[in-house]
Amino acid sequence: MPPPRRTVDHTGIMAIRDLAQLLANLSVRQRPGRWCFVSGAAIPVGMIVAATVVEDEGTTAVITVDDAEYLGIEPGFVAAWLTLEVTSALDAVGLTAAVATALAHRGISCNVLAGYHHDHLLVPEVRSADAIAAIAALRAQATSSEGIGPNR
């Protein structure tokens, strides 16, 4: 079997393309805070915007719930921010699908943001522990059923 496909990017980081390797190395970290999506809001200078998406209808920003409430916005969806701690190549196939499927099987909604180094998931805050457990189970399944891991 050939070695897993990896790419060294311009930052010198080795990005993984192989889905089995991605799942076997998958871990998750929860970013502190409570997060929400806002659109059409005037964000004051100095307020931290963690992510933006420009759409035809307007710009969506991800900010803390506290900041949204400060702006007079009642968040419709309060999220926990989970970061997948595996360096996936931007053209890797299947990682977000596998994670979203694992979460869907547990009835957990998931909004995915792709960063250069990691994928980020915004899941319902009240289900964050369940989401973390689902991702851990996905890794465990990958390492046991695929024969991947340090002892294999």
N, C-alpha and C positions, 0 to 999 in steps of 0.2 A: 504494500500500500504506500503510495507517495506521501510525503509529509504534508501537513495542512498548508493551504495557501495563506500566506501572510504578506502584507505589504508594509514597507517602511515609508511613512509619509514625510512631508517636508519638516515636520517637527521632530523627526527622529524616533517616533513612536511606532512600534510594530502593531499594525492593525490586523485583526483576524477576519478571514472571509468564510472559513469552513463552519457550517452550522453546528456540527457535532462538537467541535472545539469551543465555539461560542457558548453553547449550552453547558458544556462541562466546566467552563471557567466562569459561569454566570454567578454574580452576587449582586446584592442590591443595598443601597444606602438611602435612608430617608433624610431629605433636606429639612432642616428645622423650619417651623412656621406652618401657617395655614394659608393656602393659595386660592386664587380665583381668577376667572377670566372677566375682563371688562372690554367694552367696545364703545368707541365714540366719546370717551372721557378725556378731558383735558388733564394730562398728568403734569403736575407742577415740577419745575426744575428741582432736582435734589431727591425726588421720590424714586425709589429703585423699581425699575421695570425688569423683571427677570427674563422675560421673553416677549417677542412681538411677532405677529403674523399679519402681513398686509394682504387684505382681501378686497375684492371689488366693492364690497359694502362698507368697508372701513377697516381701520387697524384694530386688531385685537391685542391686548396687553395682558400679561400674567403678572399680577401684583399680590401682595399680601392682603388678607382679609381686613386687617387693621387699616391698611392704606385705603382700601375700597370704602370702608365705612367712614373714614376721615373725609373722603370725597363725596359722601352722601349716597353711595351706591350700596344697595343690599345685594350681596352675592347670591346668585341663584344656584351655584354649585361650589361647595367648599371642598377643596382637595388637599390631599397630602402629595408631596412631590417626591417621587422615587427615582433614583438614578441607577441605571444598570451599570454596574462596575465591571464591565468587560469592554475592551477597546475593539469595537467592531469597525470594519472597513465600511465606508459609506455605501459601497456597492455590494455589501454582504446580503445574501438572500435568506430570508426566513426567520431571523431573530425576532423582529417585532411581531410577526404572525404567530410564532410559537408562544411568545409571552402573552399576547392578546387572547389567544385561544385558551391558554391555561387560566387566565383571569375570567374569561367568559364562561368557562365550565363551572366556575364558582359564583357566577352572577355578579361579577365586579366590572363596572364600566372602566374604561381606560382611554385617556387622551394622550397621544404620543407626540413628543417633540424630539426631533433629531438634532443633536449637537455634533460638532466636528469630532469630538472624542467619545461621546457616550450618548445613549438614548435615554430619554427622560419620560416618566409616566406621571400623569396627574390622575389620581384615583380618588374615589370618595374618601374623605378623611376618616369617616366612621368605619371604613373597611380596610384601612392601611395595613393593619396587622395580618388580616386575611390575605391581602395582596402579596405581602412579603413572604408569607408561608407558601403561597401558590408558586412563587418564583423559586423558592428554596426546593420545593417538591419537584419542579421542572428540572432543576440542576441535578437533584438526586436521581431522578429517573434517567436522565441522560448519562450520568456516570455509571449507573448500574446496568442499564439495558444495552448501552452501546459499547461497553467494555472500555470505557475511557477513564482515565484517572491515573494517579501515581502508582497504584499497585497493580495495574493491568498491563 
